[in-house]
Amino acid sequence: MRTEIAAFEAQSKFHYPLLKDDIDITAKRYNVRSVPIMFLIDNHGVLKEVIHGELPWKEAQKIIMKYL
């Protein structure tokens, strides 16, 4: 799984950090049961939204734009 994530990160052109939780702190705290999962955190460090599973890019972009 980690190899797949690294490959995805290498081929993507994201302009924001992709964070990995190697010791499952986030998974336990936020009850992560599936991958992919997206946490949207504002510039004050407040968790705004959690998105479980895949989304078409246009849908994800709409959600992200709400917080920019």
Secondary structure as UniProt FT lines:
FT   HELIX           2..11
FT   TURN            22..23
FT   HELIX           25..29
FT   TURN            30..31
FT   STRAND          37..41
FT   TURN            43..44
FT   STRAND          47..52
FT   HELIX           57..65
FT   TURN            66..67
//
